[in-house]
Amino acid sequence: MAPTARSRLRWRQAAGVVAAALLLAACGTSTTSGSSDTGQAAASSTREGLTEYPAGKRPMAPMLSGETITGDELDLADLRGNVIVLNVWGSWCAPCRAEAPDLKKVSEETRDLGVRFVGINTRDNDAAAKAFERNYGITYPSYRDPDGKLLLGFNGRIPLSAVPSSVIIDRDGRIAARIIGRTTYTTLSELVKDLTAEKNGGGTDK
C-alpha cells in the first residue's frame, strides 16, 4: 500500500527529531573543540572540557615572559620546579567570575605543596582587571595579554576564544592537563594534588 501524504509527513517529522537528538549529543560530548593538537602527545579526556596528557607523553609548555597587570615583570621559567596553573581570564567574562572563588581557594590550599598560580588576562584593561582581583581576593600575578599574543605560544592547545581556560604544567615544565571552559574546585584540586605527588613530572615513571 502506498504511503499517504500524512504518513510521509509523520515520517519526516520523526526523522528530524532523531537527527536533532544526534546533533545535540555530538555537541555535548566534545571535549577538545577548537584544539589543533597534532598527535605529538597522546591525550585522554576524562571529563567534559578536560584533556589530560599521560606522564611521558606531555608536550612542553611555552616559556612565557612579560608584564603583569600591576606593571611587574614575570618570567615563567623562574617558577620551574613547581606545579603551575595558568588560568586565562577576563573581567568581562561571566564564567571567569564564577570560577574565581574556586581558583583562589585551590591556590591558597596548595601553595605549600609547591603549586603556583599565574593568570593570563586577555582582551581586558588594567583598571577592570585590578578591580576584578580586588573583588575576588586574587593575589597571584596575571600577565597582561590584551591582544592574545601570549596564547599564540600554546600552538592552538588554548583556542583564542576559550575564555576561561586553564593549563596545568608539571614540575618539568610540561603540559599535564588542559581545561577548556570554567573549572571547579574539585577538578582543579584533584589535578594539582596528583601532580605534586609525582616524583619526576612528565617523564616516564622509574
DRENMAR-432255 format. One line per field, with one value per residue: residue number from 1; residue in three letters; chain; x, y, z of N, C-alpha, C in turn. Coordinates in steps of 0.05 Angstrom, whole numbers, plus 32768, in hexadecimal, padded with zeros to 4 digits. Layout:
% DRENMAR-432255
i = NUM | ...
aa = ala | ...
ch = A | ...
n.X = X | ...
n.Y = Y | ...
n.Z = Z | ...
ca.X = X | ...
ca.Y = Y | ...
ca.Z = Z | ...
c.X = X | ...
c.Y = Y | ...
c.Z = Z | ...
% end
This chain:
% DRENMAR-432255
i = 1 | 2 | 3 | 4 | 5 | 6 | 7 | 8 | 9 | 10 | 11 | 12 | 13 | 14 | 15 | 16 | 17 | 18 | 19 | 20 | 21 | 22 | 23 | 24 | 25 | 26 | 27 | 28 | 29 | 30 | 31 | 32 | 33 | 34 | 35 | 36 | 37 | 38 | 39 | 40 | 41 | 42 | 43 | 44 | 45 | 46 | 47 | 48 | 49 | 50 | 51 | 52 | 53 | 54 | 55 | 56 | 57 | 58 | 59 | 60 | 61 | 62 | 63 | 64 | 65 | 66 | 67 | 68 | 69 | 70 | 71 | 72 | 73 | 74 | 75 | 76 | 77 | 78 | 79 | 80 | 81 | 82 | 83 | 84 | 85 | 86 | 87 | 88 | 89 | 90 | 91 | 92 | 93 | 94 | 95 | 96 | 97 | 98 | 99 | 100 | 101 | 102 | 103 | 104 | 105 | 106 | 107 | 108 | 109 | 110 | 111 | 112 | 113 | 114 | 115 | 116 | 117 | 118 | 119 | 120 | 121 | 122 | 123 | 124 | 125 | 126 | 127 | 128 | 129 | 130 | 131 | 132 | 133 | 134 | 135 | 136 | 137 | 138 | 139 | 140 | 141 | 142 | 143 | 144 | 145 | 146 | 147 | 148 | 149 | 150 | 151 | 152 | 153 | 154 | 155 | 156 | 157 | 158 | 159 | 160 | 161 | 162 | 163 | 164 | 165 | 166 | 167 | 168 | 169 | 170 | 171 | 172 | 173 | 174 | 175 | 176 | 177 | 178 | 179 | 180 | 181 | 182 | 183 | 184 | 185 | 186 | 187 | 188 | 189 | 190 | 191 | 192 | 193 | 194 | 195 | 196 | 197 | 198 | 199 | 200 | 201 | 202 | 203 | 204 | 205 | 206
aa = met | ala | pro | thr | ala | arg | ser | arg | leu | arg | trp | arg | gln | ala | ala | gly | val | val | ala | ala | ala | leu | leu | leu | ala | ala | cys | gly | thr | ser | thr | thr | ser | gly | ser | ser | asp | thr | gly | gln | ala | ala | ala | ser | ser | thr | arg | glu | gly | leu | thr | glu | tyr | pro | ala | gly | lys | arg | pro | met | ala | pro | met | leu | ser | gly | glu | thr | ile | thr | gly | asp | glu | leu | asp | leu | ala | asp | leu | arg | gly | asn | val | ile | val | leu | asn | val | trp | gly | ser | trp | cys | ala | pro | cys | arg | ala | glu | ala | pro | asp | leu | lys | lys | val | ser | glu | glu | thr | arg | asp | leu | gly | val | arg | phe | val | gly | ile | asn | thr | arg | asp | asn | asp | ala | ala | ala | lys | ala | phe | glu | arg | asn | tyr | gly | ile | thr | tyr | pro | ser | tyr | arg | asp | pro | asp | gly | lys | leu | leu | leu | gly | phe | asn | gly | arg | ile | pro | leu | ser | ala | val | pro | ser | ser | val | ile | ile | asp | arg | asp | gly | arg | ile | ala | ala | arg | ile | ile | gly | arg | thr | thr | tyr | thr | thr | leu | ser | glu | leu | val | lys | asp | leu | thr | ala | glu | lys | asn | gly | gly | gly | thr | asp | lys
ch = A | A | A | A | A | A | A | A | A | A | A | A | A | A | A | A | A | A | A | A | A | A | A | A | A | A | A | A | A | A | A | A | A | A | A | A | A | A | A | A | A | A | A | A | A | A | A | A | A | A | A | A | A | A | A | A | A | A | A | A | A | A | A | A | A | A | A | A | A | A | A | A | A | A | A | A | A | A | A | A | A | A | A | A | A | A | A | A | A | A | A | A | A | A | A | A | A | A | A | A | A | A | A | A | A | A | A | A | A | A | A | A | A | A | A | A | A | A | A | A | A | A | A | A | A | A | A | A | A | A | A | A | A | A | A | A | A | A | A | A | A | A | A | A | A | A | A | A | A | A | A | A | A | A | A | A | A | A | A | A | A | A | A | A | A | A | A | A | A | A | A | A | A | A | A | A | A | A | A | A | A | A | A | A | A | A | A | A | A | A | A | A | A | A | A | A | A | A | A | A | A | A | A | A | A | A
n.X = 8011 | 800D | 802D | 8009 | 8000 | 7FFE | 8017 | 804A | 805A | 805B | 8085 | 80B0 | 80B2 | 80BF | 80F1 | 810D | 810D | 812D | 815E | 816A | 8171 | 819F | 81C4 | 81C5 | 81D9 | 820D | 8224 | 8224 | 8249 | 827B | 82BD | 82EA | 82E4 | 82F8 | 832D | 8370 | 8392 | 83C9 | 83D3 | 8404 | 8407 | 83E8 | 83A5 | 8372 | 832E | 8308 | 82E0 | 82AC | 82C4 | 82F7 | 8339 | 836A | 83B0 | 83D7 | 840C | 844E | 8440 | 8436 | 842D | 845D | 8455 | 844D | 8480 | 846F | 8475 | 8470 | 844A | 8424 | 83E0 | 83E7 | 8414 | 8445 | 847D | 847B | 8495 | 8489 | 84AC | 84C7 | 84A8 | 84AE | 84B0 | 8488 | 8443 | 8419 | 83E1 | 83C1 | 8394 | 8365 | 8343 | 8310 | 82F7 | 82C6 | 82AC | 827A | 827B | 82AF | 82AB | 828B | 82AC | 82D6 | 82D6 | 82E1 | 8313 | 8332 | 832E | 8345 | 8378 | 838C | 8389 | 83AD | 83DF | 840A | 8416 | 8434 | 841D | 8410 | 83EA | 83D8 | 83BD | 83A1 | 838F | 8361 | 834C | 833A | 8339 | 8368 | 8354 | 8320 | 832F | 834E | 8328 | 8306 | 8328 | 832F | 82FA | 82F1 | 8319 | 8349 | 838D | 83B8 | 83E6 | 83D6 | 83DF | 83DF | 83BA | 83A2 | 8397 | 8398 | 83C9 | 83EC | 83CF | 83D5 | 8404 | 83F8 | 83ED | 83B9 | 83A4 | 838A | 8352 | 8348 | 8317 | 8307 | 82F4 | 82E1 | 831E | 834C | 838F | 83B7 | 83F6 | 842C | 8462 | 848F | 8487 | 8462 | 8424 | 83F1 | 83BA | 837E | 8349 | 830F | 82E4 | 82BB | 82D8 | 82D6 | 82D8 | 82E0 | 82F2 | 8321 | 833F | 8348 | 8367 | 8397 | 83AB | 83B4 | 83DF | 8406 | 8415 | 8432 | 8472 | 8497 | 8482 | 846F | 848B | 849B | 8484 | 84AE
n.Y = 7FE8 | 802B | 8062 | 8093 | 80DB | 80F1 | 80CA | 80CB | 80FE | 80F9 | 80D4 | 80F3 | 811A | 80FC | 80E9 | 8119 | 8127 | 80FE | 8109 | 813C | 812F | 810E | 8134 | 8157 | 8135 | 812B | 815E | 8164 | 813F | 814C | 815B | 8175 | 81A0 | 81D0 | 81C5 | 81BB | 8191 | 8169 | 8134 | 8128 | 811F | 80EF | 80F0 | 80EF | 80F7 | 8101 | 811A | 8149 | 817D | 8176 | 8163 | 8134 | 8127 | 80EF | 80DA | 80DD | 80E7 | 811C | 815D | 8192 | 81CE | 8212 | 8243 | 8278 | 82BE | 8301 | 833D | 8349 | 8357 | 837B | 8395 | 837D | 8353 | 8311 | 82D1 | 8293 | 8269 | 826F | 8256 | 8221 | 81DD | 81DF | 81CB | 81E8 | 8211 | 822D | 825D | 8275 | 82B1 | 82E5 | 8324 | 8330 | 8301 | 82D4 | 829B | 829B | 82BB | 8299 | 826D | 8283 | 8284 | 824E | 8246 | 8269 | 824F | 821C | 822C | 8242 | 8216 | 81F2 | 8208 | 81FF | 81CC | 81D2 | 81EA | 821A | 8251 | 8274 | 82A8 | 82B7 | 82EF | 8302 | 8329 | 8357 | 8390 | 83B1 | 83CB | 83B5 | 8380 | 8381 | 8391 | 8364 | 833D | 8352 | 834F | 8318 | 8307 | 82F5 | 82E5 | 82D2 | 82DC | 82FA | 82F6 | 832C | 8329 | 8344 | 833D | 8307 | 82F0 | 82D2 | 82A2 | 828C | 8271 | 823E | 821E | 8212 | 81F0 | 820A | 8227 | 8267 | 827E | 8266 | 8274 | 8272 | 824C | 8218 | 8203 | 81CF | 81C6 | 819A | 818A | 8187 | 81AB | 819D | 8195 | 817C | 8179 | 8194 | 81C3 | 81D5 | 8209 | 8218 | 8206 | 81DC | 81D9 | 81A4 | 8187 | 81A4 | 81A2 | 816B | 815F | 817F | 816C | 8137 | 813E | 8156 | 812A | 810B | 80F0 | 80FB | 811F | 812C | 8103 | 80BD | 808B | 8072
n.Z = 8000 | 7FEE | 800F | 8033 | 802D | 805F | 807F | 8069 | 8079 | 80B1 | 80B5 | 80A2 | 80CA | 80F8 | 80E8 | 80E8 | 811E | 8133 | 8119 | 812E | 8164 | 8161 | 8150 | 817C | 81A3 | 818F | 8193 | 81CB | 81DD | 81CC | 81DE | 81CE | 81AE | 817E | 8184 | 816B | 816F | 815B | 815F | 8173 | 81A8 | 81CE | 81E5 | 8217 | 8224 | 825C | 8277 | 8269 | 8241 | 8254 | 8246 | 824F | 8251 | 824D | 827A | 8262 | 822E | 8226 | 820B | 8205 | 822A | 8215 | 8220 | 8242 | 8248 | 8261 | 826C | 82A7 | 82BE | 82E6 | 82DA | 82E3 | 82D1 | 82B8 | 82B3 | 829C | 829F | 82CE | 82F3 | 82EB | 8300 | 8324 | 8327 | 82F8 | 82EE | 82BA | 82AC | 8280 | 8279 | 827E | 8293 | 8280 | 8278 | 8287 | 8298 | 82AB | 82D8 | 82F6 | 8300 | 831D | 8358 | 8363 | 834B | 836A | 839C | 8393 | 8385 | 83B4 | 83D7 | 83C2 | 83BE | 83E2 | 83D2 | 83A6 | 8379 | 8348 | 8333 | 82F8 | 82D4 | 8293 | 8279 | 824B | 8212 | 822D | 825B | 8286 | 82B4 | 82BC | 82C2 | 82F0 | 8315 | 8314 | 832B | 835E | 8370 | 8373 | 8393 | 837D | 837D | 8362 | 832A | 82E9 | 82A3 | 8274 | 823A | 820C | 81D5 | 81CA | 81BD | 81DE | 81E3 | 81B2 | 81B4 | 81C5 | 819C | 8189 | 81AF | 81D6 | 81C2 | 81A4 | 81AF | 81DC | 8217 | 8258 | 8260 | 8274 | 8280 | 8298 | 82B0 | 82B7 | 82E6 | 82C6 | 829E | 8277 | 8254 | 8277 | 827B | 825F | 8263 | 8245 | 8249 | 8283 | 82C0 | 82FC | 8344 | 8357 | 832A | 831B | 834B | 8352 | 8324 | 832B | 835B | 8350 | 832C | 834C | 8369 | 8347 | 8338 | 8311 | 82ED | 82AA | 8293 | 8284 | 82B1 | 82E6
ca.X = 8000 | 801D | 8029 | 7FF9 | 800E | 8000 | 802C | 8065 | 8060 | 8062 | 80A0 | 80C4 | 80B4 | 80CD | 810D | 8118 | 8111 | 8145 | 8176 | 816F | 817B | 81BA | 81D4 | 81C9 | 81EB | 8228 | 822D | 8228 | 825F | 8295 | 82CD | 8302 | 82DC | 830B | 8349 | 837F | 83A7 | 83D2 | 83D8 | 841E | 8403 | 83CE | 8395 | 8359 | 831A | 82F9 | 82C9 | 82A5 | 82D6 | 8311 | 834B | 8382 | 83C6 | 83E4 | 8429 | 8460 | 8436 | 842B | 843B | 8469 | 8447 | 845D | 848B | 8463 | 8480 | 8463 | 8441 | 840B | 83CD | 83F0 | 842C | 845D | 8486 | 8479 | 84A0 | 847E | 84C3 | 84CF | 8497 | 84B3 | 84B4 | 846E | 842C | 840F | 83C6 | 83BE | 8377 | 835F | 832B | 830B | 82E4 | 82AC | 82A3 | 8269 | 8286 | 82C8 | 82A2 | 8280 | 82C1 | 82EA | 82D9 | 82ED | 832F | 833E | 832F | 8359 | 8393 | 8394 | 838C | 83C3 | 83F8 | 841E | 841D | 8445 | 840C | 840F | 83D5 | 83DE | 83A7 | 83A6 | 8378 | 835F | 8337 | 8331 | 8349 | 8375 | 8343 | 830B | 833C | 8356 | 830F | 82FE | 833A | 8328 | 82E0 | 82F2 | 8330 | 835E | 83A7 | 83CE | 83EA | 83CA | 83EA | 83CF | 83BA | 838A | 8392 | 8399 | 83E3 | 83F6 | 83C1 | 83DE | 841A | 83EF | 83E9 | 839E | 8399 | 8376 | 8346 | 8347 | 82FD | 8300 | 82F6 | 82FB | 832B | 8363 | 83A4 | 83C6 | 8411 | 843A | 847B | 84A3 | 8480 | 8452 | 8408 | 83E5 | 839D | 8372 | 832C | 8303 | 82CC | 82BC | 82E0 | 82C9 | 82EA | 82E6 | 8303 | 833C | 834D | 8351 | 837C | 83B0 | 83B5 | 83C0 | 83F8 | 841A | 841D | 8444 | 848E | 84A8 | 8473 | 8464 | 849B | 8491 | 8488 | 84C5
ca.Y = 8000 | 8044 | 8073 | 80AB | 80F4 | 80F5 | 80B7 | 80D5 | 8115 | 80EF | 80C8 | 8109 | 8127 | 80E9 | 80E9 | 8133 | 8126 | 80ED | 8117 | 8151 | 8122 | 8106 | 814C | 8161 | 8122 | 812F | 8177 | 8161 | 812D | 8155 | 8167 | 8181 | 81B2 | 81E6 | 81BD | 81B3 | 817E | 815C | 8118 | 8124 | 8115 | 80E1 | 80FD | 80E1 | 8109 | 80F1 | 812A | 815D | 8194 | 816F | 8151 | 812D | 811B | 80DB | 80DE | 80D3 | 80EF | 8137 | 8172 | 81A8 | 81E7 | 8229 | 8253 | 8292 | 82D4 | 831A | 8350 | 8343 | 836D | 838E | 83A2 | 836E | 8340 | 82F6 | 82BD | 8279 | 8258 | 8272 | 8245 | 8205 | 81CD | 81DF | 81C6 | 8202 | 8213 | 8245 | 8261 | 828B | 82BE | 8301 | 832E | 8331 | 82E5 | 82CA | 8282 | 82A2 | 82C4 | 8282 | 825B | 8291 | 827B | 8233 | 824A | 8275 | 823B | 8208 | 8239 | 8245 | 81FC | 81E1 | 8217 | 81F1 | 81B3 | 81D8 | 81F1 | 8236 | 8259 | 828C | 82AF | 82C5 | 8301 | 8307 | 833B | 8366 | 83A7 | 83AD | 83D4 | 83A1 | 8367 | 8385 | 8391 | 8348 | 8330 | 835C | 8345 | 82FB | 8301 | 82E6 | 82F1 | 82C9 | 82EF | 82F4 | 8304 | 833C | 831E | 8350 | 8335 | 82EA | 82E6 | 82BC | 828A | 8280 | 825F | 8224 | 820F | 8209 | 81E0 | 821C | 8238 | 8284 | 8285 | 8256 | 8284 | 826B | 8232 | 8214 | 81F0 | 81C7 | 81BF | 818A | 8195 | 8187 | 81BF | 8191 | 8198 | 8163 | 8179 | 81AD | 81C5 | 81E9 | 8211 | 821C | 81EF | 81DB | 81D4 | 8188 | 817F | 81B0 | 8199 | 8150 | 8160 | 8189 | 815B | 811F | 8145 | 815A | 8110 | 80FF | 80F3 | 8105 | 812F | 8120 | 80ED | 80A3 | 8083 | 8061
ca.Z = 8000 | 7FED | 8027 | 802F | 8032 | 807C | 808A | 8061 | 808A | 80CB | 80B3 | 80A1 | 80E5 | 8109 | 80E0 | 80F1 | 813B | 8138 | 8110 | 8142 | 817C | 815C | 814F | 8197 | 81B1 | 8185 | 819F | 81E7 | 81E4 | 81C3 | 81F3 | 81C3 | 8199 | 817A | 8187 | 8153 | 8177 | 8143 | 8164 | 817E | 81C4 | 81D1 | 81F9 | 821E | 8230 | 8270 | 827F | 8255 | 8241 | 825F | 8238 | 825F | 8242 | 825F | 8280 | 824E | 8214 | 8229 | 81FB | 8214 | 822B | 820C | 8235 | 8241 | 8257 | 8259 | 8281 | 82B5 | 82BE | 82FA | 82D0 | 82E9 | 82BC | 82C1 | 82A1 | 82A5 | 82A4 | 82EA | 8303 | 82E5 | 8319 | 8330 | 8316 | 82F1 | 82E3 | 82AA | 82A8 | 826D | 8283 | 8278 | 82A6 | 8271 | 8273 | 829D | 82A3 | 82BA | 82F2 | 8304 | 8309 | 832C | 8374 | 8363 | 8345 | 8382 | 83B1 | 838D | 8385 | 83D0 | 83E4 | 83B7 | 83BB | 83F1 | 83C4 | 838F | 8363 | 8344 | 8321 | 82E8 | 82C2 | 8279 | 8276 | 822E | 8207 | 8245 | 8262 | 82A0 | 82CA | 82C0 | 82CB | 830C | 8325 | 8315 | 833E | 8379 | 8377 | 8379 | 83A4 | 836E | 8384 | 8350 | 8313 | 82CF | 828C | 8262 | 821F | 8200 | 81B9 | 81C7 | 81B3 | 81EF | 81DE | 8199 | 81BA | 81CC | 8183 | 8185 | 81C5 | 81E2 | 81AD | 81AB | 81B8 | 81F4 | 822F | 8265 | 825C | 8286 | 8279 | 82AF | 82A7 | 82CC | 82F1 | 82B1 | 828A | 8262 | 8257 | 8281 | 8277 | 8255 | 8268 | 8234 | 8257 | 82A0 | 82D1 | 8317 | 835A | 8359 | 8313 | 831C | 8363 | 834D | 8310 | 8334 | 8371 | 8343 | 8321 | 8361 | 8374 | 8334 | 8340 | 82FC | 82DA | 8291 | 8289 | 8289 | 82CD | 82EB
c.X = 8012 | 8018 | 8019 | 800A | 8012 | 8016 | 8048 | 806D | 8069 | 807E | 80B6 | 80C8 | 80C4 | 80EB | 811B | 811E | 812A | 815E | 817D | 817B | 8198 | 81CD | 81DA | 81DC | 8208 | 8234 | 8234 | 823F | 827A | 82A4 | 82E6 | 82FC | 82EF | 8327 | 8356 | 8396 | 83AF | 83D8 | 83F4 | 841D | 83E8 | 83BF | 837C | 8347 | 8309 | 82E1 | 82C4 | 82B7 | 82F2 | 8320 | 8364 | 8397 | 83D5 | 8402 | 8439 | 8458 | 842A | 843B | 8447 | 8457 | 8459 | 8468 | 8482 | 8473 | 8473 | 845A | 8427 | 83F9 | 83D4 | 840A | 8446 | 8465 | 8485 | 8483 | 8498 | 8495 | 84CC | 84BF | 849B | 84BB | 849B | 8459 | 841F | 83F3 | 83C5 | 83A0 | 8373 | 8344 | 8328 | 82F6 | 82C8 | 829F | 8294 | 8273 | 82A0 | 82C0 | 8298 | 8296 | 82D6 | 82ED | 82E6 | 830B | 833E | 8342 | 8344 | 8375 | 839D | 839A | 83A4 | 83DE | 840F | 8426 | 842F | 8435 | 840C | 83FA | 83DE | 83C7 | 83B2 | 838D | 8376 | 8348 | 832A | 8340 | 8352 | 8363 | 832D | 8317 | 8343 | 833D | 8304 | 830E | 8333 | 830D | 82E0 | 830A | 8346 | 8379 | 83BD | 83CF | 83DB | 83D8 | 83D6 | 83D1 | 83A2 | 8383 | 8394 | 83B4 | 83EF | 83E9 | 83CA | 83F5 | 8412 | 83E7 | 83CD | 8393 | 8386 | 836A | 8344 | 832C | 82F5 | 8307 | 82DE | 8305 | 8343 | 8376 | 83B3 | 83E0 | 841F | 8454 | 8491 | 849C | 8470 | 8434 | 83FC | 83C7 | 8395 | 8354 | 8322 | 82E8 | 82D1 | 82C6 | 82D2 | 82DF | 82F3 | 82F9 | 831F | 834C | 8358 | 8368 | 8397 | 83BC | 83C1 | 83DC | 840E | 8424 | 8430 | 8461 | 849F | 8497 | 846A | 8476 | 848F | 8496 | 849F | 84C1
c.Y = 8019 | 8055 | 808B | 80C4 | 80F9 | 80E3 | 80C0 | 80ED | 810C | 80E3 | 80DE | 8117 | 8116 | 80E9 | 8103 | 8133 | 8115 | 80FB | 812D | 8146 | 8119 | 811E | 8157 | 814F | 8126 | 8148 | 8173 | 8150 | 8136 | 8163 | 8175 | 8194 | 81CA | 81DE | 81B7 | 81A2 | 816D | 813F | 8113 | 811B | 8108 | 80EE | 80ED | 80F5 | 80F9 | 8100 | 813F | 8175 | 818E | 815C | 814D | 811F | 8108 | 80E1 | 80D0 | 80DB | 810B | 814B | 8187 | 81C1 | 81FE | 8238 | 8270 | 82A6 | 82EE | 8329 | 8346 | 835B | 8382 | 839C | 8394 | 835C | 8324 | 82E3 | 82A2 | 8265 | 8259 | 8260 | 8227 | 81F5 | 81CD | 81D4 | 81E2 | 8200 | 822E | 8247 | 827A | 8297 | 82DA | 830B | 832F | 8316 | 82DA | 82AF | 8287 | 82AB | 82AC | 8270 | 8268 | 8288 | 8260 | 8235 | 8255 | 825F | 8226 | 8213 | 823B | 822A | 81EC | 81F0 | 8209 | 81D6 | 81B9 | 81DE | 8210 | 823D | 8273 | 8290 | 82BA | 82D5 | 830A | 8319 | 834B | 837F | 83A4 | 83B5 | 83C0 | 8387 | 836A | 8385 | 8374 | 833A | 8339 | 8350 | 8328 | 82F3 | 82F1 | 82F4 | 82E7 | 82DB | 82E6 | 8304 | 8316 | 832F | 8329 | 8347 | 8317 | 82E0 | 82D0 | 82A2 | 827C | 826D | 8243 | 8213 | 8203 | 81F8 | 81F0 | 822D | 8255 | 828C | 8277 | 8265 | 827E | 8250 | 8230 | 81FF | 81E9 | 81BB | 81B0 | 8197 | 8197 | 819B | 81B3 | 8193 | 817D | 8162 | 8195 | 81AC | 81DC | 81F0 | 8214 | 8203 | 81F1 | 81D5 | 81B7 | 817F | 818A | 81A6 | 817D | 814F | 8169 | 8178 | 8142 | 8126 | 814A | 8140 | 8102 | 8104 | 80FF | 8111 | 8120 | 810A | 80D2 | 809B | 8070 | 8051
c.Z = 8000 | 8005 | 8020 | 8034 | 804F | 8088 | 8082 | 8072 | 80A5 | 80CB | 80B2 | 80BC | 80F8 | 8103 | 80E9 | 810E | 8141 | 8130 | 8124 | 815B | 8179 | 815C | 816B | 81A7 | 81A9 | 8191 | 81BC | 81EF | 81DB | 81D9 | 81E8 | 81AD | 8197 | 817D | 816D | 815B | 815F | 8147 | 816F | 819C | 81C6 | 81E8 | 81FF | 822C | 8243 | 827A | 826A | 8258 | 824A | 824D | 824A | 824D | 8255 | 8263 | 826B | 8232 | 8215 | 8218 | 820D | 8214 | 8221 | 8224 | 8232 | 8251 | 824E | 8272 | 828D | 82B5 | 82D3 | 82F2 | 82D6 | 82D1 | 82C8 | 82AB | 82AC | 82AC | 82C1 | 82FD | 82FD | 82FE | 8329 | 831D | 8311 | 82E5 | 82D5 | 82A4 | 8296 | 8276 | 827A | 828C | 829A | 826F | 828B | 82A8 | 82B3 | 82D6 | 8303 | 830F | 831B | 8349 | 8376 | 835E | 835D | 8398 | 83AC | 838E | 83A2 | 83DD | 83DA | 83B5 | 83CA | 83E5 | 83AC | 8376 | 8360 | 832E | 8312 | 82D6 | 82A7 | 8274 | 8259 | 8227 | 821D | 8248 | 827F | 82B7 | 82D1 | 82CB | 82E9 | 831E | 8329 | 832B | 835B | 8382 | 8380 | 838B | 8397 | 8374 | 8371 | 8337 | 82FA | 82B9 | 827F | 8246 | 8210 | 81E4 | 81B5 | 81BD | 81C3 | 81E9 | 81C4 | 819E | 81C1 | 81B4 | 8180 | 819B | 81D6 | 81CB | 81B6 | 81B7 | 81D2 | 820E | 8240 | 825B | 826E | 827B | 8292 | 82A6 | 82BE | 82D4 | 82DC | 829B | 8273 | 8269 | 825F | 827D | 826D | 825A | 8257 | 8241 | 8274 | 82AE | 82EC | 832B | 835A | 8342 | 8315 | 8334 | 835E | 833A | 831C | 834B | 8366 | 8338 | 8336 | 836C | 8360 | 833C | 832A | 82E5 | 82C2 | 8286 | 828E | 82A5 | 82CF | 8304
% end
